[in-house]
Amino acid sequence: MSKNPYYSGPPSDHFDGKRFHLVDRTATDRSFRDLWRWQREGTRTSWPKTVPVTQAIPPTRSITPRLTMIGHATILIQVAGLNILTDPVWSDRASPFRFVGPKRVTEPGVDFAQLPTIDTVLLSHNHYDHFDIATLRRLILRDHPLIVTPLGNDVIVRKGIATARTITGDWHDSISLSPDVSVHLTPANHWSSRGIRDRRMALWSGFWIDTPDAQIWFAGDTSYGDGEIFHDIRKRYGAPHIAMIPIGAYEPRWFMSDQHVAPEQSVQIFHDIGAEQALGFHWGTFQLTDEGREEPLQLLRTSLAASGVASSRFTAFAPGDVHVASA
């Protein structure tokens, strides 16, 4: 068995000594034949080249939970005096290359120059639409934040940025961010790779942020699977005040269903986790899959109505949008 270049540790229920996998062993891998079938079918809906954004200007700090959408999976979370950033991408493309790959159709919801000092980056996994070395380098040069990430991803960060401060954890590990705030890594039904030979060699996760005034959950990229991980998260940590749940990048479903949720499944996660408020992310910034840009919003509204949930309790978070928790 060839070595894992990112992580070496004892086998577990989701690590076989070389690769990570889902606890229920659902196969997330897709073959080149599957990929070719998808591309050959040619069912991709055209997106607009640009969508206007009214950029927000966040405060320097906030005690009350305040969330600002940057775009895709990048969200500024200001809570308990800390500034936390999830999966930061300010680059024009979600790609290892500057000249090819999914191109941003919305400007970031906050101009980088207006971004307050970042204390912590939560890096959920190593796919290029979530893990952008160019943006991480800008943040590290400016703010030198602590990067919290699942097992193996620290090696990739430090290979690109030798001065990075990183700390890794396995699912359900807890990491202290301040005397009052901690983050727990939560399971997700997903996978990882930076190239064609390192599939599932670094772990992926969501993040549960425990603060004195609010419990905040960022689900990360995930499929629904059998739903057990969401029921287990609720049993372990309770019901979050605010849940960030993905709603996009799901067509064609035969290809994507084991790695990304569609909006009706996002609503099911909302029920399973018992959230007071949900914010939908992972839509509308980079076209990764076949559905139209506005389709996740429409399906989210339809799914909420079908399950008797007020649309105000689960909104699609768009670049520049701000959510401030009620007292």
Secondary structure, DSSP 8 states (H G I E B T S, - for coil): ----SS-----BTTB-SS-B--TT-------HHHHHHHHHH-------S-B--------S--SS-EEEEEETTEEEEEETTEEEEES---SSBSSSSSSSS-B-SB--SS-GGG-----EEE----STTT--HHHHHHHHHHT--EEEEETTHHHHHHHH-TT-EEEEE-TT-EEESSSS-EEEEE--S----SSSS-TTSS---EEEEE-SS-EEEE--S---TTSHHHHHHHHHH---SEEEEE-----SHHHHTTTS--HHHHHHHHHHHT-SEEEEES-SSS--SSS-TTHHHHHHHHHHHHTT--GGGEEE--TT-EEE---
